[in-house]
Amino acid sequence: FLIDGLIEYVDMKNIDGNADRSEKYLNVSVIGEIFQNWNVTFASSYQKNSEIDQNGFDQNLSEISFGYKMNKNKFFDQLLIQTGYKNLRTNYKSSIIKQNSYGALVRYIKLF
């Protein structure tokens, strides 16, 4: 069992030379190898966009994914299959937009 994580915080001001604009980000992710070659990833991201005399927006992104890493054989050095779900919620202060996505990733690695 192995757990790896990341926490990132960014506070930007004066975006594109505009002193009225700022953005803040907070990203958190945890990746766990849970059983032999199986893995799970949890991630969350928050963004706040502000501009004087504008509404700006807040955005939350949450995702979970599961995967399996196949061991080296004569056809590949590594093959990873990952599937996941993502929820994105954007609050524009005057309206809220929600988006749900499902995805799959196949990563084929062959060293020469």
C-alpha positions as CSV (number, residue, x, y, z in Angstrom):
1,F,0.0,0.0,0.0
2,L,1.5,3.3,-1.1
3,I,0.1,6.9,-0.9
4,D,1.4,10.0,-2.6
5,G,-0.1,13.4,-2.4
6,L,0.1,17.0,-3.6
7,I,-1.1,20.3,-2.2
8,E,-0.6,23.5,-4.2
9,Y,-1.8,27.0,-3.4
10,V,-1.4,30.0,-5.8
11,D,-2.4,33.6,-5.2
12,M,-1.9,35.8,-8.2
13,K,-2.4,39.5,-8.4
14,N,-2.1,42.0,-11.2
15,I,-3.0,39.4,-13.9
16,D,-2.0,40.5,-17.4
17,G,-0.9,43.8,-15.9
18,N,-4.4,44.6,-14.7
19,A,-4.3,45.6,-11.0
20,D,-8.0,45.0,-10.7
21,R,-7.7,41.2,-11.5
22,S,-6.7,38.4,-9.1
23,E,-7.0,34.6,-9.0
24,K,-6.5,32.1,-6.3
25,Y,-6.1,28.3,-6.7
26,L,-6.0,25.4,-4.3
27,N,-5.2,22.0,-5.7
28,V,-5.2,18.8,-3.6
29,S,-4.7,15.3,-4.9
30,V,-4.0,11.9,-3.3
31,I,-2.8,8.8,-5.3
32,G,-2.9,5.4,-3.8
33,E,-1.6,2.1,-5.0
34,I,-4.1,0.0,-3.1
35,F,-3.6,-3.6,-4.1
36,Q,-0.8,-5.1,-6.3
37,N,-1.1,-3.1,-9.6
38,W,-4.4,-1.3,-8.8
39,N,-4.5,2.4,-8.0
40,V,-7.0,5.1,-7.1
41,T,-6.8,8.9,-7.4
42,F,-8.8,11.5,-5.6
43,A,-8.3,15.2,-6.6
44,S,-10.0,18.5,-5.9
45,S,-9.3,21.9,-7.2
46,Y,-10.8,25.3,-6.2
47,Q,-10.3,28.5,-8.2
48,K,-11.5,32.0,-7.3
49,N,-11.4,34.7,-10.0
50,S,-11.9,38.3,-8.9
51,E,-12.1,41.5,-10.8
52,I,-13.1,44.9,-9.4
53,D,-16.6,46.0,-10.6
54,Q,-17.1,42.5,-12.1
55,N,-18.8,39.4,-10.7
56,G,-15.9,37.1,-11.1
57,F,-16.4,33.4,-10.5
58,D,-15.7,30.5,-8.2
59,Q,-14.9,27.1,-9.6
60,N,-14.8,23.7,-7.9
61,L,-13.5,20.5,-9.6
62,S,-13.6,17.1,-8.0
63,E,-12.5,13.8,-9.6
64,I,-12.0,10.2,-8.7
65,S,-10.3,7.6,-10.9
66,F,-9.3,3.9,-10.8
67,G,-6.7,2.2,-12.8
68,Y,-4.6,-0.9,-13.3
69,K,-1.0,-1.1,-14.4
70,M,0.0,-4.2,-16.4
71,N,3.5,-5.5,-16.0
72,K,6.2,-5.7,-18.7
73,N,5.9,-8.4,-21.3
74,K,7.1,-8.8,-24.9
75,F,4.5,-6.3,-26.3
76,F,5.0,-3.4,-24.0
77,D,7.1,-2.2,-21.1
78,Q,4.1,-0.8,-19.3
79,L,0.4,-0.5,-20.0
80,L,-1.9,1.6,-17.8
81,I,-5.6,1.6,-18.0
82,Q,-7.4,4.3,-16.1
83,T,-11.1,5.3,-15.9
84,G,-12.6,8.2,-14.0
85,Y,-15.4,10.6,-13.1
86,K,-15.1,14.4,-12.9
87,N,-17.6,17.0,-11.5
88,L,-17.1,20.7,-12.4
89,R,-19.2,23.4,-10.7
90,T,-18.8,27.0,-11.7
91,N,-20.5,29.8,-9.8
92,Y,-20.7,33.0,-11.8
93,K,-22.6,34.7,-9.0
94,S,-25.6,35.2,-11.3
95,S,-25.8,31.6,-12.4
96,I,-24.3,28.2,-11.6
97,I,-23.1,25.7,-14.2
98,K,-22.5,22.0,-13.4
99,Q,-20.7,19.6,-15.7
100,N,-20.2,15.9,-15.2
101,S,-17.7,13.9,-17.3
102,Y,-16.5,10.3,-17.6
103,G,-13.3,9.4,-19.2
104,A,-10.8,6.6,-20.0
105,L,-7.1,6.7,-20.5
106,V,-4.8,4.0,-22.0
107,R,-1.1,4.7,-21.6
108,Y,1.1,2.4,-23.7
109,I,4.9,2.5,-23.0
110,K,7.5,0.8,-25.1
111,L,11.1,1.6,-24.6
112,F,13.5,1.4,-27.5
